[in-house]
Amino acid sequence: MLPPKPPMPAEVAAAAAAELAAVAAPVSAPIEVERELPIAQEAQPESIAEPEPAPVAEAEPELVAEPDPAPVAEPELEPVAEPESEPAPVAEAEQETVAESEFVAEPETVDETADAEPAEVDNESSEAPVLDVVGYAELVDLAPGLVEDDVDRDDDDDPLAYVYEQARLEASLDEESSALVLRGVSKSFGDMTAVEAIDLTVPAGTFYGLVGPNGAGKTTTLSMIAGLLTPDRGVIRVGGVDAASDPLGAKKLMGVLPDRLRTFDRLTGRQLLYYYGILRGLPARVVESRSADLARAFDLTDSLGRVVSDYSAGMLKKVMLAGAMIHSPRVLVLDEPFESVDPVSSAVILDILSAYVAHGGTVILSSHGMELVERVCTRVAVIVAGQVLAEGTIDEVRGELTLEQRFVELAGGLSDVEGLEWLHTFSD
């Protein structure tokens, strides 16, 4: 019987353990191989202890027990603990080295979705500027401040439809804030069309002039605004009040000076102003106070006790204008207010009307005095044959010409004066 083999020195055992750890390290990359490490540790000592497997098995506990605290425990804990505590690096290693076939589909799907998402974003970004350019850029001019409040805008809608809707809203806001609005107003007398589809917008606080040749439809238009005539078609709004559905409400906002002055000529000037004030619902005390103020402003104080039939045309014009202003209306509709009025009285009337407009009142007047309209009015409309041929500010309408030259041009030019040579022969 052979004597027992002497125990292996500690240094040799440590070297053997190191070799075992080095061999086990690359194999432990997959998680499944880690479970086979104990078997590998048992098989490797057999290869090292070639003579007798049994004594080696007895010696292994002694060899392993001695180096376990320092050399064996450290290499076993470090490679095993790292993949358990950090699963992400292990997964990356598996994707890169071992299980490429398992993860090939996932990067492809991720790349496809990544490629598809930027494509959708590009489409949206390419469509959004179109809406911004068409919708917002135009509405900055049409409707400043709406764009910022419009948070429910649907980008899938037609951009032009959006612009039209905003323009319509802006137009409705303009109409609500305007003193006077006419849309498609027409009036015929038998077979003769006096006014045809007139559109006008008179902003509040403006001096608005209505000019045109005789018989152009100015007086008919002003009479429909004042409620003296009913239009055949169209809509008239005074201060936002529909003149057709609420005529009394519209008339309360207006003061009217008609062209053909019809009044109670057997009344005195004081009685006539009192009648106008009471008719507008003013208290008697207020009527008396305002009548005195207006008479002083129009230089009629000494004439209030006289009957109106004794007044001159200029005096009658002034007392009628005073009656139109006695209830402090928002809109004054004046048909030829300066006709038959002397220059001094014209200057007085102009001062009164200018102060009225400066404090928020609105004046729409007709006149044949192009120089007066050009000097006084802020906006003007040219009516020829019942149609508005030009409308806007004075500069917009006249262009490089004077207002009178532009008016003559729009009215068809000067008539032919040839054929009147007989007028120069004289009959005597």
Buried (B, 14 or more C-beta within 10 A) or exposed (E): EEEEEEEBEEEEBBEBBBEBBEEBEEEBBBEEEBEEBEEBBEEBBEEBBEEEEEEBEEBBEEBBEBBEEEBBEEBBEEBBEEBEEEEEEBEEBBBEEEEEEEBEEEEEEEEEEEEEEEEEEEEEEEEEEEBEEBBBEBBEEBBEEBBEEBEEBEEEEEBEEBBEBBBEBBBEEBBEEBBBBBBEBBBBEEEEBBBBBBEBBBBBBBBBBBBBBEEBBBBBBBBBBBBEBEBBEBBBBBBBBBBEEEBEBBBBBBBBBBBEBEBEEEBBBBBBBBBBBEEBEBEEEEBBEBBBEBBEBBEBBEBBEBBBEEBEEBBBBBBBBBBBBBBEBBBBBBBBBBBEBEEEBBEBBBEBBBEBBEEEBBBBBBBBBBEBBBEBBBBBBBBBBBBBBBBEEBEEBBEEEEBBEBBBBBBEEEEEEEEEEEEEEEEE
